[in-house]
Amino acid sequence: MKKLLNIATVLIAFISLSAMAVAVGEFKFEKETHDFGTIPFNKPASYEFVFNNTGDAPIIVSEVAPSCGCSVADFSKAPIKPGDSGKIKVTYNAATKGPFTKSFTVKSNTKTPVKTLTVKGNVE
């Protein structure tokens, strides 16, 4: 009887833990790197990274941090529902001539909470 009670306790614990599985959102970006090619000196260049929420819960982007002060990011603070898409617009201020590679660190409540997006190109 004691053995049966132990088995039942373990079974109930397992079922309880399984029921606690948390639904999370997940990013699926169309692309994570954008090449501007050649852009003119002193003219900002922008690009919109588009993503879909392929998870089971809304995505909330909490921060998009550029790798330097020469770049900025704009994004919606509203939750992105499962199946919906969102955009992160990044802008690079082309104030220095030559090749460049800049990254943007995206922080969110997704399964992968930190994602890096990259832009690159050459300023003439």
Buried (B, 14 or more C-beta within 10 A) or exposed (E): EEEEEEEEEEEEEEEEEEEEEEEBBBBEBEEBEBEBEEBEEEEBBEBEBEBBBBBBBBBBBEEBEBBEEBBBBEBEEEBBEBEEEBEBBBBBBBEEEEEBEBBBBBBBBBBEEEBEBBBBBBBE
